[in-house]
Amino acid sequence: MKYCPHEYQTYTTEFILKQKACGCFLECGMGKSVITLTAICELLHEVNHVLVIAPLRVAEDTWSKG
């Protein structure tokens, strides 16, 4: 499946990339995970570590090392 972001998702990804640190506070189902993963993919060219803070269930289901 190809990721075709909505305008607000592109805006949020670009916002994350321009900040030294930030939080992403969007409603459920608005794509926080894919926005963050997209930004992390870009950031890994510049940084070695990324801290993601999430509820335990989300962390286990979405952010595990798999």
CHARMM-style PDB file with segment names, atoms N, HN, CA, C and O in Angstrom:
ATOM      1  N   MET     1       0.836  -1.180   0.000  1.00  0.00      PROA
ATOM      2  CA  MET     1       0.000   0.000   0.000  1.00  0.00      PROA
ATOM      3  C   MET     1       0.885   1.249   0.000  1.00  0.00      PROA
ATOM      4  O   MET     1       1.814   1.358   0.800  1.00  0.00      PROA
ATOM      5  N   LYS     2       0.596   2.165  -0.880  1.00  0.00      PROA
ATOM      6  HN  LYS     2      -0.159   2.076  -1.529  1.00  0.00      PROA
ATOM      7  CA  LYS     2       1.370   3.394  -0.987  1.00  0.00      PROA
ATOM      8  C   LYS     2       0.796   4.455  -0.055  1.00  0.00      PROA
ATOM      9  O   LYS     2      -0.419   4.638   0.016  1.00  0.00      PROA
ATOM     10  N   TYR     3       1.672   5.146   0.654  1.00  0.00      PROA
ATOM     11  HN  TYR     3       2.659   4.997   0.596  1.00  0.00      PROA
ATOM     12  CA  TYR     3       1.262   6.211   1.572  1.00  0.00      PROA
ATOM     13  C   TYR     3       1.081   7.502   0.790  1.00  0.00      PROA
ATOM     14  O   TYR     3       2.042   8.049   0.248  1.00  0.00      PROA
ATOM     15  N   CYS     4      -0.141   7.981   0.735  1.00  0.00      PROA
ATOM     16  HN  CYS     4      -0.921   7.537   1.175  1.00  0.00      PROA
ATOM     17  CA  CYS     4      -0.481   9.260   0.092  1.00  0.00      PROA
ATOM     18  C   CYS     4      -1.016  10.186   1.183  1.00  0.00      PROA
ATOM     19  O   CYS     4      -2.213  10.175   1.467  1.00  0.00      PROA
ATOM     20  N   PRO     5      -0.148  10.983   1.793  1.00  0.00      PROA
ATOM     21  CA  PRO     5      -0.558  11.783   2.947  1.00  0.00      PROA
ATOM     22  C   PRO     5      -1.548  12.892   2.594  1.00  0.00      PROA
ATOM     23  O   PRO     5      -1.523  13.461   1.503  1.00  0.00      PROA
ATOM     24  N   HSD     6      -2.414  13.171   3.557  1.00  0.00      PROA
ATOM     25  HN  HSD     6      -2.434  12.708   4.444  1.00  0.00      PROA
ATOM     26  CA  HSD     6      -3.289  14.336   3.465  1.00  0.00      PROA
ATOM     27  C   HSD     6      -2.420  15.577   3.670  1.00  0.00      PROA
ATOM     28  O   HSD     6      -1.289  15.477   4.145  1.00  0.00      PROA
ATOM     29  N   GLU     7      -2.944  16.727   3.315  1.00  0.00      PROA
ATOM     30  HN  GLU     7      -3.863  16.808   2.928  1.00  0.00      PROA
ATOM     31  CA  GLU     7      -2.192  17.977   3.442  1.00  0.00      PROA
ATOM     32  C   GLU     7      -1.740  18.221   4.886  1.00  0.00      PROA
ATOM     33  O   GLU     7      -0.606  18.644   5.115  1.00  0.00      PROA
ATOM     34  N   TYR     8      -2.616  17.959   5.855  1.00  0.00      PROA
ATOM     35  HN  TYR     8      -3.536  17.615   5.669  1.00  0.00      PROA
ATOM     36  CA  TYR     8      -2.248  18.179   7.256  1.00  0.00      PROA
ATOM     37  C   TYR     8      -1.163  17.202   7.710  1.00  0.00      PROA
ATOM     38  O   TYR     8      -0.366  17.530   8.589  1.00  0.00      PROA
ATOM     39  N   GLN     9      -1.126  15.996   7.113  1.00  0.00      PROA
ATOM     40  HN  GLN     9      -1.773  15.730   6.399  1.00  0.00      PROA
ATOM     41  CA  GLN     9      -0.083  15.032   7.467  1.00  0.00      PROA
ATOM     42  C   GLN     9       1.274  15.482   6.923  1.00  0.00      PROA
ATOM     43  O   GLN     9       2.293  15.361   7.602  1.00  0.00      PROA
ATOM     44  N   THR    10       1.277  15.991   5.716  1.00  0.00      PROA
ATOM     45  HN  THR    10       0.449  16.089   5.164  1.00  0.00      PROA
ATOM     46  CA  THR    10       2.515  16.524   5.137  1.00  0.00      PROA
ATOM     47  C   THR    10       2.993  17.715   5.957  1.00  0.00      PROA
ATOM     48  O   THR    10       4.181  17.828   6.260  1.00  0.00      PROA
ATOM     49  N   TYR    11       2.068  18.602   6.317  1.00  0.00      PROA
ATOM     50  HN  TYR    11       1.103  18.510   6.071  1.00  0.00      PROA
ATOM     51  CA  TYR    11       2.408  19.771   7.140  1.00  0.00      PROA
ATOM     52  C   TYR    11       3.018  19.337   8.470  1.00  0.00      PROA
ATOM     53  O   TYR    11       4.034  19.884   8.900  1.00  0.00      PROA
ATOM     54  N   THR    12       2.396  18.353   9.118  1.00  0.00      PROA
ATOM     55  HN  THR    12       1.571  17.909   8.768  1.00  0.00      PROA
ATOM     56  CA  THR    12       2.877  17.892  10.424  1.00  0.00      PROA
ATOM     57  C   THR    12       4.246  17.230  10.312  1.00  0.00      PROA
ATOM     58  O   THR    12       5.110  17.449  11.161  1.00  0.00      PROA
ATOM     59  N   THR    13       4.448  16.430   9.279  1.00  0.00      PROA
ATOM     60  HN  THR    13       3.746  16.252   8.589  1.00  0.00      PROA
ATOM     61  CA  THR    13       5.758  15.797   9.064  1.00  0.00      PROA
ATOM     62  C   THR    13       6.834  16.861   8.884  1.00  0.00      PROA
ATOM     63  O   THR    13       7.901  16.777   9.492  1.00  0.00      PROA
ATOM     64  N   GLU    14       6.558  17.854   8.054  1.00  0.00      PROA
ATOM     65  HN  GLU    14       5.691  17.921   7.560  1.00  0.00      PROA
ATOM     66  CA  GLU    14       7.526  18.939   7.824  1.00  0.00      PROA
ATOM     67  C   GLU    14       7.771  19.739   9.095  1.00  0.00      PROA
ATOM     68  O   GLU    14       8.896  20.167   9.352  1.00  0.00      PROA
ATOM     69  N   PHE    15       6.723  19.946   9.896  1.00  0.00      PROA
ATOM     70  HN  PHE    15       5.808  19.599   9.688  1.00  0.00      PROA
ATOM     71  CA  PHE    15       6.868  20.651  11.167  1.00  0.00      PROA
ATOM     72  C   PHE    15       7.822  19.890  12.087  1.00  0.00      PROA
ATOM     73  O   PHE    15       8.717  20.484  12.688  1.00  0.00      PROA
ATOM     74  N   ILE    16       7.629  18.584  12.194  1.00  0.00      PROA
ATOM     75  HN  ILE    16       6.902  18.102  11.705  1.00  0.00      PROA
ATOM     76  CA  ILE    16       8.502  17.754  13.036  1.00  0.00      PROA
ATOM     77  C   ILE    16       9.948  17.879  12.573  1.00  0.00      PROA
ATOM     78  O   ILE    16      10.855  18.017  13.394  1.00  0.00      PROA
ATOM     79  N   LEU    17      10.163  17.831  11.270  1.00  0.00      PROA
ATOM     80  HN  LEU    17       9.426  17.718  10.603  1.00  0.00      PROA
ATOM     81  CA  LEU    17      11.521  17.878  10.730  1.00  0.00      PROA
ATOM     82  C   LEU    17      12.211  19.220  10.970  1.00  0.00      PROA
ATOM     83  O   LEU    17      13.438  19.275  11.043  1.00  0.00      PROA
ATOM     84  N   LYS    18      11.446  20.291  11.091  1.00  0.00      PROA
ATOM     85  HN  LYS    18      10.449  20.247  11.031  1.00  0.00      PROA
ATOM     86  CA  LYS    18      12.027  21.623  11.273  1.00  0.00      PROA
ATOM     87  C   LYS    18      12.317  21.960  12.732  1.00  0.00      PROA
ATOM     88  O   LYS    18      13.046  22.913  13.007  1.00  0.00      PROA
ATOM     89  N   GLN    19      11.758  21.194  13.673  1.00  0.00      PROA
ATOM     90  HN  GLN    19      11.166  20.420  13.449  1.00  0.00      PROA
ATOM     91  CA  GLN    19      11.900  21.501  15.096  1.00  0.00      PROA
ATOM     92  C   GLN    19      13.038  20.704  15.719  1.00  0.00      PROA
ATOM     93  O   GLN    19      13.360  19.602  15.276  1.00  0.00      PROA
ATOM     94  N   LYS    20      13.635  21.277  16.744  1.00  0.00      PROA
ATOM     95  HN  LYS    20      13.373  22.173  17.104  1.00  0.00      PROA
ATOM     96  CA  LYS    20      14.649  20.542  17.500  1.00  0.00      PROA
ATOM     97  C   LYS    20      13.975  19.489  18.385  1.00  0.00      PROA
ATOM     98  O   LYS    20      14.511  18.399  18.587  1.00  0.00      PROA
ATOM     99  N   ALA    21      12.799  19.829  18.907  1.00  0.00      PROA
ATOM    100  HN  ALA    21      12.363  20.714  18.744  1.00  0.00      PROA
ATOM    101  CA  ALA    21      11.979  18.916  19.702  1.00  0.00      PROA
ATOM    102  C   ALA    21      10.534  19.367  19.556  1.00  0.00      PROA
ATOM    103  O   ALA    21      10.261  20.563  19.453  1.00  0.00      PROA
ATOM    104  N   CYS    22       9.609  18.415  19.548  1.00  0.00      PROA
ATOM    105  HN  CYS    22       9.831  17.443  19.632  1.00  0.00      PROA
ATOM    106  CA  CYS    22       8.199  18.789  19.441  1.00  0.00      PROA
ATOM    107  C   CYS    22       7.322  17.630  19.861  1.00  0.00      PROA
ATOM    108  O   CYS    22       7.794  16.507  20.038  1.00  0.00      PROA
ATOM    109  N   GLY    23       6.045  17.912  20.019  1.00  0.00      PROA
ATOM    110  HN  GLY    23       5.661  18.824  19.875  1.00  0.00      PROA
ATOM    111  CA  GLY    23       5.042  16.899  20.306  1.00  0.00      PROA
ATOM    112  C   GLY    23       4.017  16.905  19.188  1.00  0.00      PROA
ATOM    113  O   GLY    23       3.794  17.927  18.540  1.00  0.00      PROA
ATOM    114  N   CYS    24       3.409  15.776  18.972  1.00  0.00      PROA
ATOM    115  HN  CYS    24       3.590  14.946  19.499  1.00  0.00      PROA
ATOM    116  CA  CYS    24       2.401  15.642  17.920  1.00  0.00      PROA
ATOM    117  C   CYS    24       1.086  15.268  18.592  1.00  0.00      PROA
ATOM    118  O   CYS    24       0.903  14.123  19.007  1.00  0.00      PROA
ATOM    119  N   PHE    25       0.177  16.218  18.699  1.00  0.00      PROA
ATOM    120  HN  PHE    25       0.325  17.148  18.362  1.00  0.00      PROA
ATOM    121  CA  PHE    25      -1.092  16.012  19.394  1.00  0.00      PROA
ATOM    122  C   PHE    25      -2.241  16.122  18.389  1.00  0.00      PROA
ATOM    123  O   PHE    25      -2.776  17.207  18.159  1.00  0.00      PROA
ATOM    124  N   LEU    26      -2.606  15.004  17.807  1.00  0.00      PROA
ATOM    125  HN  LEU    26      -2.171  14.123  17.994  1.00  0.00      PROA
ATOM    126  CA  LEU    26      -3.710  14.943  16.848  1.00  0.00      PROA
ATOM    127  C   LEU    26      -4.754  13.964  17.377  1.00  0.00      PROA
ATOM    128  O   LEU    26      -4.448  13.109  18.209  1.00  0.00      PROA
ATOM    129  N   GLU    27      -5.972  14.090  16.899  1.00  0.00      PROA
ATOM    130  HN  GLU    27      -6.221  14.784  16.223  1.00  0.00      PROA
ATOM    131  CA  GLU    27      -7.048  13.192  17.310  1.00  0.00      PROA
ATOM    132  C   GLU    27      -6.764  11.755  16.858  1.00  0.00      PROA
ATOM    133  O   GLU    27      -5.931  11.524  15.982  1.00  0.00      PROA
ATOM    134  N   CYS    28      -7.463  10.805  17.462  1.00  0.00      PROA
ATOM    135  HN  CYS    28      -8.140  10.993  18.173  1.00  0.00      PROA
ATOM    136  CA  CYS    28      -7.330   9.401  17.085  1.00  0.00      PROA
ATOM    137  C   CYS    28      -7.676   9.219  15.603  1.00  0.00      PROA
ATOM    138  O   CYS    28      -8.631   9.808  15.095  1.00  0.00      PROA
ATOM    139  N   GLY    29      -6.894   8.406  14.938  1.00  0.00      PROA
ATOM    140  HN  GLY    29      -6.118   7.927  15.350  1.00  0.00      PROA
ATOM    141  CA  GLY    29      -7.164   8.082  13.544  1.00  0.00      PROA
ATOM    142  C   GLY    29      -6.666   9.092  12.528  1.00  0.00      PROA
ATOM    143  O   GLY    29      -6.964   8.965  11.341  1.00  0.00      PROA
ATOM    144  N   MET    30      -5.913  10.091  12.968  1.00  0.00      PROA
ATOM    145  HN  MET    30      -5.670  10.194  13.932  1.00  0.00      PROA
ATOM    146  CA  MET    30      -5.439  11.109  12.032  1.00  0.00      PROA
ATOM    147  C   MET    30      -4.055  10.803  11.469  1.00  0.00      PROA
ATOM    148  O   MET    30      -3.521  11.580  10.677  1.00  0.00      PROA
ATOM    149  N   GLY    31      -3.476   9.681  11.870  1.00  0.00      PROA
ATOM    150  HN  GLY    31      -3.911   9.050  12.513  1.00  0.00      PROA
ATOM    151  CA  GLY    31      -2.214   9.255  11.265  1.00  0.00      PROA
ATOM    152  C   GLY    31      -0.958   9.674  12.006  1.00  0.00      PROA
ATOM    153  O   GLY    31       0.082   9.884  11.383  1.00  0.00      PROA
ATOM    154  N   LYS    32      -1.035   9.800  13.335  1.00  0.00      PROA
ATOM    155  HN  LYS    32      -1.880   9.630  13.842  1.00  0.00      PROA
ATOM    156  CA  LYS    32       0.149  10.192  14.103  1.00  0.00      PROA
ATOM    157  C   LYS    32       1.306   9.222  13.891  1.00  0.00      PROA
ATOM    158  O   LYS    32       2.457   9.638  13.763  1.00  0.00      PROA
ATOM    159  N   SER    33       0.998   7.931  13.855  1.00  0.00      PROA
ATOM    160  HN  SER    33       0.063   7.593  13.960  1.00  0.00      PROA
ATOM    161  CA  SER    33       2.062   6.936  13.718  1.00  0.00      PROA
ATOM    162  C   SER    33       2.762   7.050  12.366  1.00  0.00      PROA
ATOM    163  O   SER    33       3.991   7.077  12.311  1.00  0.00      PROA
ATOM    164  N   VAL    34       2.001   7.117  11.281  1.00  0.00      PROA
ATOM    165  HN  VAL    34       1.002   7.095  11.325  1.00  0.00      PROA
ATOM    166  CA  VAL    34       2.631   7.198   9.956  1.00  0.00      PROA
ATOM    167  C   VAL    34       3.342   8.537   9.768  1.00  0.00      PROA
ATOM    168  O   VAL    34       4.385   8.596   9.117  1.00  0.00      PROA
ATOM    169  N   ILE    35       2.792   9.605  10.327  1.00  0.00      PROA
ATOM    170  HN  ILE    35       1.945   9.557  10.856  1.00  0.00      PROA
ATOM    171  CA  ILE    35       3.456  10.915  10.276  1.00  0.00      PROA
ATOM    172  C   ILE    35       4.805  10.826  10.980  1.00  0.00      PROA
ATOM    173  O   ILE    35       5.825  11.268  10.451  1.00  0.00      PROA
ATOM    174  N   THR    36       4.796  10.252  12.173  1.00  0.00      PROA
ATOM    175  HN  THR    36       3.967   9.894  12.603  1.00  0.00      PROA
ATOM    176  CA  THR    36       6.018  10.150  12.967  1.00  0.00      PROA
ATOM    177  C   THR    36       7.028   9.219  12.308  1.00  0.00      PROA
ATOM    178  O   THR    36       8.218   9.534  12.266  1.00  0.00      PROA
ATOM    179  N   LEU    37       6.580   8.088  11.799  1.00  0.00      PROA
ATOM    180  HN  LEU    37       5.614   7.832  11.834  1.00  0.00      PROA
ATOM    181  CA  LEU    37       7.495   7.164  11.117  1.00  0.00      PROA
ATOM    182  C   LEU    37       8.119   7.804   9.886  1.00  0.00      PROA
ATOM    183  O   LEU    37       9.299   7.596   9.604  1.00  0.00      PROA
ATOM    184  N   THR    38       7.331   8.583   9.154  1.00  0.00      PROA
ATOM    185  HN  THR    38       6.372   8.753   9.383  1.00  0.00      PROA
ATOM    186  CA  THR    38       7.857   9.285   7.985  1.00  0.00      PROA
ATOM    187  C   THR    38       8.943  10.271   8.396  1.00  0.00      PROA
ATOM    188  O   THR    38       9.994  10.349   7.761  1.00  0.00      PROA
ATOM    189  N   ALA    39       8.682  11.021   9.460  1.00  0.00      PROA
ATOM    190  HN  ALA    39       7.828  10.958   9.976  1.00  0.00      PROA
ATOM    191  CA  ALA    39       9.673  11.982   9.955  1.00  0.00      PROA
ATOM    192  C   ALA    39      10.923  11.261  10.464  1.00  0.00      PROA
ATOM    193  O   ALA    39      12.043  11.701  10.205  1.00  0.00      PROA
ATOM    194  N   ILE    40      10.735  10.162  11.182  1.00  0.00      PROA
ATOM    195  HN  ILE    40       9.826   9.804  11.392  1.00  0.00      PROA
ATOM    196  CA  ILE    40      11.879   9.410  11.711  1.00  0.00      PROA
ATOM    197  C   ILE    40      12.755   8.893  10.573  1.00  0.00      PROA
ATOM    198  O   ILE    40      13.981   8.946  10.663  1.00  0.00      PROA
ATOM    199  N   CYS    41      12.141   8.399   9.515  1.00  0.00      PROA
ATOM    200  HN  CYS    41      11.145   8.357   9.442  1.00  0.00      PROA
ATOM    201  CA  CYS    41      12.921   7.922   8.353  1.00  0.00      PROA
ATOM    202  C   CYS    41      13.822   9.017   7.816  1.00  0.00      PROA
ATOM    203  O   CYS    41      14.972   8.760   7.460  1.00  0.00      PROA
ATOM    204  N   GLU    42      13.311  10.229   7.756  1.00  0.00      PROA
ATOM    205  HN  GLU    42      12.377  10.438   8.046  1.00  0.00      PROA
ATOM    206  CA  GLU    42      14.119  11.363   7.285  1.00  0.00      PROA
ATOM    207  C   GLU    42      15.181  11.741   8.318  1.00  0.00      PROA
ATOM    208  O   GLU    42      16.325  12.019   7.957  1.00  0.00      PROA
ATOM    209  N   LEU    43      14.810  11.753   9.598  1.00  0.00      PROA
ATOM    210  HN  LEU    43      13.881  11.527   9.891  1.00  0.00      PROA
ATOM    211  CA  LEU    43      15.720  12.183  10.660  1.00  0.00      PROA
ATOM    212  C   LEU    43      16.885  11.223  10.861  1.00  0.00      PROA
ATOM    213  O   LEU    43      17.956  11.645  11.298  1.00  0.00      PROA
ATOM    214  N   LEU    44      16.705   9.957  10.558  1.00  0.00      PROA
ATOM    215  HN  LEU    44      15.835   9.614  10.204  1.00  0.00      PROA
ATOM    216  CA  LEU    44      17.771   8.988  10.797  1.00  0.00      PROA
ATOM    217  C   LEU    44      18.998   9.229   9.930  1.00  0.00      PROA
ATOM    218  O   LEU    44      20.045   8.620  10.148  1.00  0.00      PROA
ATOM    219  N   HSD    45      18.875  10.108   8.955  1.00  0.00      PROA
ATOM    220  HN  HSD    45      18.025  10.604   8.777  1.00  0.00      PROA
ATOM    221  CA  HSD    45      20.047  10.517   8.169  1.00  0.00      PROA
ATOM    222  C   HSD    45      20.898  11.517   8.955  1.00  0.00      PROA
ATOM    223  O   HSD    45      22.067  11.731   8.637  1.00  0.00      PROA
ATOM    224  N   GLU    46      20.295  12.131   9.991  1.00  0.00      PROA
ATOM    225  HN  GLU    46      19.344  11.957  10.249  1.00  0.00      PROA
ATOM    226  CA  GLU    46      20.965  13.186  10.753  1.00  0.00      PROA
ATOM    227  C   GLU    46      21.194  12.841  12.221  1.00  0.00      PROA
ATOM    228  O   GLU    46      22.114  13.379  12.838  1.00  0.00      PROA
ATOM    229  N   VAL    47      20.380  11.958  12.793  1.00  0.00      PROA
ATOM    230  HN  VAL    47      19.633  11.521  12.292  1.00  0.00      PROA
ATOM    231  CA  VAL    47      20.470  11.635  14.217  1.00  0.00      PROA
ATOM    232  C   VAL    47      20.594  10.126  14.398  1.00  0.00      PROA
ATOM    233  O   VAL    47      20.288   9.346  13.497  1.00  0.00      PROA
ATOM    234  N   ASN    48      21.054   9.735  15.594  1.00  0.00      PROA
ATOM    235  HN  ASN    48      21.303  10.369  16.326  1.00  0.00      PROA
ATOM    236  CA  ASN    48      21.221   8.315  15.889  1.00  0.00      PROA
ATOM    237  C   ASN    48      20.101   7.747  16.748  1.00  0.00      PROA
ATOM    238  O   ASN    48      19.850   6.542  16.721  1.00  0.00      PROA
ATOM    239  N   HSD    49      19.418   8.610  17.517  1.00  0.00      PROA
ATOM    240  HN  HSD    49      19.622   9.588  17.539  1.00  0.00      PROA
ATOM    241  CA  HSD    49      18.395   8.145  18.445  1.00  0.00      PROA
ATOM    242  C   HSD    49      17.145   9.001  18.329  1.00  0.00      PROA
ATOM    243  O   HSD    49      17.215  10.205  18.083  1.00  0.00      PROA
ATOM    244  N   VAL    50      16.014   8.363  18.510  1.00  0.00      PROA
ATOM    245  HN  VAL    50      15.958   7.385  18.710  1.00  0.00      PROA
ATOM    246  CA  VAL    50      14.733   9.063  18.527  1.00  0.00      PROA
ATOM    247  C   VAL    50      13.939   8.527  19.709  1.00  0.00      PROA
ATOM    248  O   VAL    50      13.863   7.314  19.905  1.00  0.00      PROA
ATOM    249  N   LEU    51      13.353   9.410  20.492  1.00  0.00      PROA
ATOM    250  HN  LEU    51      13.415  10.396  20.333  1.00  0.00      PROA
ATOM    251  CA  LEU    51      12.527   9.010  21.629  1.00  0.00      PROA
ATOM    252  C   LEU    51      11.064   9.161  21.241  1.00  0.00      PROA
ATOM    253  O   LEU    51      10.620  10.247  20.869  1.00  0.00      PROA
ATOM    254  N   VAL    52      10.322   8.070  21.330  1.00  0.00      PROA
ATOM    255  HN  VAL    52      10.683   7.187  21.632  1.00  0.00      PROA
ATOM    256  CA  VAL    52       8.881   8.087  21.082  1.00  0.00      PROA
ATOM    257  C   VAL    52       8.195   7.742  22.385  1.00  0.00      PROA
ATOM    258  O   VAL    52       8.463   6.690  22.965  1.00  0.00      PROA
ATOM    259  N   ILE    53       7.316   8.607  22.855  1.00  0.00      PROA
ATOM    260  HN  ILE    53       7.098   9.462  22.385  1.00  0.00      PROA
ATOM    261  CA  ILE    53       6.550   8.374  24.076  1.00  0.00      PROA
ATOM    262  C   ILE    53       5.124   8.062  23.664  1.00  0.00      PROA
ATOM    263  O   ILE    53       4.484   8.850  22.967  1.00  0.00      PROA
ATOM    264  N   ALA    54       4.626   6.908  24.096  1.00  0.00      PROA
ATOM    265  HN  ALA    54       5.145   6.268  24.662  1.00  0.00      PROA
ATOM    266  CA  ALA    54       3.292   6.473  23.692  1.00  0.00      PROA
ATOM    267  C   ALA    54       2.677   5.623  24.801  1.00  0.00      PROA
ATOM    268  O   ALA    54       3.401   5.095  25.644  1.00  0.00      PROA
ATOM    269  N   PRO    55       1.353   5.485  24.810  1.00  0.00      PROA
ATOM    270  CA  PRO    55       0.715   4.559  25.746  1.00  0.00      PROA
ATOM    271  C   PRO    55       1.261   3.149  25.539  1.00  0.00      PROA
ATOM    272  O   PRO    55       1.657   2.801  24.426  1.00  0.00      PROA
ATOM    273  N   LEU    56       1.287   2.333  26.595  1.00  0.00      PROA
ATOM    274  HN  LEU    56       0.966   2.617  27.498  1.00  0.00      PROA
ATOM    275  CA  LEU    56       1.886   1.002  26.531  1.00  0.00      PROA
ATOM    276  C   LEU    56       1.338   0.173  25.372  1.00  0.00      PROA
ATOM    277  O   LEU    56       2.110  -0.436  24.632  1.00  0.00      PROA
ATOM    278  N   ARG    57       0.038   0.144  25.210  1.00  0.00      PROA
ATOM    279  HN  ARG    57      -0.589   0.640  25.811  1.00  0.00      PROA
ATOM    280  CA  ARG    57      -0.552  -0.678  24.140  1.00  0.00      PROA
ATOM    281  C   ARG    57      -0.091  -0.210  22.758  1.00  0.00      PROA
ATOM    282  O   ARG    57       0.246  -1.033  21.907  1.00  0.00      PROA
ATOM    283  N   VAL    58      -0.075   1.084  22.534  1.00  0.00      PROA
ATOM    284  HN  VAL    58      -0.348   1.753  23.225  1.00  0.00      PROA
ATOM    285  CA  VAL    58       0.394   1.619  21.254  1.00  0.00      PROA
ATOM    286  C   VAL    58       1.871   1.305  21.071  1.00  0.00      PROA
ATOM    287  O   VAL    58       2.301   0.919  19.984  1.00  0.00      PROA
ATOM    288  N   ALA    59       2.645   1.473  22.136  1.00  0.00      PROA
ATOM    289  HN  ALA    59       2.295   1.787  23.019  1.00  0.00      PROA
ATOM    290  CA  ALA    59       4.081   1.198  22.054  1.00  0.00      PROA
ATOM    291  C   ALA    59       4.331  -0.264  21.690  1.00  0.00      PROA
ATOM    292  O   ALA    59       5.202  -0.560  20.873  1.00  0.00      PROA
ATOM    293  N   GLU    60       3.580  -1.167  22.286  1.00  0.00      PROA
ATOM    294  HN  GLU    60       2.872  -0.927  22.951  1.00  0.00      PROA
ATOM    295  CA  GLU    60       3.777  -2.586  22.003  1.00  0.00      PROA
ATOM    296  C   GLU    60       3.294  -2.974  20.601  1.00  0.00      PROA
ATOM    297  O   GLU    60       3.946  -3.759  19.913  1.00  0.00      PROA
ATOM    298  N   ASP    61       2.159  -2.426  20.183  1.00  0.00      PROA
ATOM    299  HN  ASP    61       1.629  -1.789  20.742  1.00  0.00      PROA
ATOM    300  CA  ASP    61       1.567  -2.819  18.895  1.00  0.00      PROA
ATOM    301  C   ASP    61       2.191  -2.089  17.704  1.00  0.00      PROA
ATOM    302  O   ASP    61       2.340  -2.677  16.633  1.00  0.00      PROA
ATOM    303  N   THR    62       2.554  -0.830  17.875  1.00  0.00      PROA
ATOM    304  HN  THR    62       2.433  -0.352  18.745  1.00  0.00      PROA
ATOM    305  CA  THR    62       3.012  -0.018  16.756  1.00  0.00      PROA
ATOM    306  C   THR    62       4.508   0.175  16.749  1.00  0.00      PROA
ATOM    307  O   THR    62       5.123   0.155  15.682  1.00  0.00      PROA
ATOM    308  N   TRP    63       5.115   0.361  17.907  1.00  0.00      PROA
ATOM    309  HN  TRP    63       4.615   0.377  18.773  1.00  0.00      PROA
ATOM    310  CA  TRP    63       6.506   0.795  17.969  1.00  0.00      PROA
ATOM    311  C   TRP    63       7.476  -0.291  18.409  1.00  0.00      PROA
ATOM    312  O   TRP    63       8.639   0.008  18.680  1.00  0.00      PROA
ATOM    313  N   SER    64       7.036  -1.539  18.488  1.00  0.00      PROA
ATOM    314  HN  SER    64       6.091  -1.782  18.268  1.00  0.00      PROA
ATOM    315  CA  SER    64       7.962  -2.595  18.894  1.00  0.00      PROA
ATOM    316  C   SER    64       9.019  -2.809  17.807  1.00  0.00      PROA
ATOM    317  O   SER    64       8.823  -2.430  16.653  1.00  0.00      PROA
ATOM    318  N   LYS    65      10.132  -3.416  18.190  1.00  0.00      PROA
ATOM    319  HN  LYS    65      10.291  -3.724  19.128  1.00  0.00      PROA
ATOM    320  CA  LYS    65      11.232  -3.628  17.241  1.00  0.00      PROA
ATOM    321  C   LYS    65      10.871  -4.625  16.164  1.00  0.00      PROA
ATOM    322  O   LYS    65      11.472  -4.616  15.090  1.00  0.00      PROA
ATOM    323  N   GLY    66       9.883  -5.501  16.431  1.00  0.00      PROA
ATOM    324  HN  GLY    66       9.395  -5.508  17.303  1.00  0.00      PROA
ATOM    325  CA  GLY    66       9.384  -6.455  15.441  1.00  0.00      PROA
ATOM    326  C   GLY    66      10.401  -7.239  14.787  1.00  0.00      PROA
ATOM    327  OT1 GLY    66      10.086  -8.071  13.936  1.00  0.00      PROA
TER     328      GLY     66
END
